[in-house]
Amino acid sequence: KLSRLGIFGLGTMGRNLALNFADNGVQISVFNREIEVVDELLKTISDTGKVSGFKNVSDFVFSLDKPRIVILLITAGKPVDEAIEQLLPYLEPGDIIVDSGNSYYKDTERRYEYLKSQGLRFVGLGISGGSEGARKGPALMPGGDFSAYKDLEDSLKLVAAKSHYGPCVEYMGNRSVGHFVKMVHNGIEYAIIGAISEVFYVMRNLMRMTHEEIADVFEEWNKKDFDSFLLRTASAVLKQVDEKTGKPYVDVILDLAEQKGTGLWFTQTALEIGVPAMSISASVNSRIISTYKELRRSVAEKRETISSSKVIESFETLRDALFFSSLIAHAEGLWLLTKASQIFNYGTDLEKVLKVWRKGSILESSLIDSILKHNLNFSNCLIEDGDFRAVLEKLLPSTMALSNLCRGAAIPIPVINSSIDFYLSVTSENLPANLVQGIRDWFGYHGFYRVDQPGTVFHFVKPESQSD
Ligand code: 6PG
């Protein structure tokens, strides 16, 4: 019996997604380079009768029903190109390759064109939810060949997470957009993880709360104010105790944050196409600063800081700041996606993107429901919507109060601070960019526009005595 689709790569993600397909009655074939892994998986699920394992690529490909669908679940980068080359000799025109790693969208663009030239259909599939999500229901962001998506749709709907909007899978648009959307998702993820950690830092160092107390507050917010996967995760992590030392586990984790690339790509892309994603960039930079552990240790200063009696009166201030920063992170991410969709002709529908993220993704949060209530037909940014601004304006005083307090206490909270600066800058009619222009022209004859004659380039006429 031929299989509906094939899973290429049986790492944790591949294995879990394979089990998820099998649970949902989809007949699949699996292949892995290290063949013992295939046996292992088959042992686990041999009873289902839904999984056939293969130890060479040709048998694997020929076990698939036509048009053949192969889903790659392998490390992003070179291994994807290698896998494609391994598959090519056995695939036929019209067959489909799906790349579901965290691939760089420019690679996806290249592979899309390459496979198209070979008569094959390519789908870049962003998957969120980690390995647990893959097993129980991930959020799926497919983009690329639309007819290929249609051939995949039913199977993907079966395994995807289900929210009150339906299965968390939607066609995201043309060519490389699936991985672009996943990159945007991860950028937002970085900023929210950063903001939650900064709130923790304040609670710990300024309010002298215990990990247990902080976890309880997070849980409370999660129940009452906004339900969020990342807040639940933070709470669970804070409750862990290290068996060896008896200390809260977070205290024995080195404060050195790593990253695998998507946050960096987000920031690079935002700079390249001109979107001011200030808080997301700050979250990437704060991970980078954290890696200089030895430097930080060697130059660490003890500073006079405000007394702890002056600390925040209510937890609501902190909650509002976290809420504010989380909304700004979404606004920045969606801005990048909107601009990219305009430039690259992705044809992305933001409503669909948000609905996909609503469940199963790392961004899973009731916050998304509140964002969906706003007008998503903006030309640049969600902040154009007056109702959205009204929400932010309400949260702003608390966020600024926290920011001021941290300044006074010499506590760095770069993500939260940058979200304020982003918002204040976007909502300021006048910025000091006039002086920037003036300086540029004075030393480099770069030109500027006048407020009374936009569109015409002017230069300073330097008197002889002032020229340098
Ligand atoms: C997800 C996650 C997942 C992972 C990223 C980011 O949506 O399931 O985004 O893909 O968290 O790889 O990891 P780094 O923080 O290591 O860059």
Residues whose N, C-alpha, C, O or C-beta is under 5 A from the ligand:
A	BS01	6PG	I127 S128 G129 G130 N186 E258 Q259 K260 G261 T262 I362
